[in-house]
Amino acid sequence: MLKEIMKNEGQREPILLWEYEGERILIDGHNRYNLCKELGIQPQVRMMEFKDLEAVKDKMIINQLGCRNLKTISGFFPSRITIQSGKEMFGEFSGLTF
């Protein structure tokens, strides 16, 4: 569905990046980024500022809890996942360098 939307309308929301130790880390928009590459669309990005890695993890988890494509994780319904339990389930930081 996202691919069709991006084909017809382009990228609606920017990909969120965070600069950390000289690298740009993709924190939200992994699917949009991959589709931009596949469709030959120049990605729109927005740089974000966070005080530390924990704040980035919190943002990633909160964003995922709001995603329509997120069903359940380890038997929990998304509305019951807290930030702390999300960190326990997702483990280490999984951002990609951009």
Secondary structure, 3 states (H helix, E strand, C coil): CHHHHHHHHCCCCCEEEEEECCEEEEEECHHHHHHHHHHCCCCCEEEECCCCHHHHHHHHHHHHHCCCCCCCECCECHHHCCHHHHHHHHCCCCCEEC
